[in-house]
Amino acid sequence: MNAEGIAETELPIEKQIEWHLTSNCYPPVPKFMVKPCVEAIYACNEEDWNREIELPEGTLYRGLTTAPASAIVESHRLDTWITNEGDY
């Protein structure tokens, strides 16, 4: 099922993102990225595209333990869950 189909389900957003990361991404993204992805979605929907999201232990973004919400959304193809279509 594609991201749009997953987003239309009545599953909690955490389950939707888990499904998307493990089924629609190649290679599959580990489940430990669900929480940062959901936080990034919420940040972007609150128009806080630059909010720094804490990454799981051992995960780095450009050498840092945090990543901007926009980078997480873009790199994990989460735009389907963004209801606020501002620039990111």
Secondary structure, 3 states (H helix, E strand, C coil): CCHHHHHCCCCCHHHHHHHHHHHHCCCCCCHHHHHHHHHHHHHHHCCCCCCEEECCCCCCECCECEEEHHHHHHHCCCHHHCCCCCCC
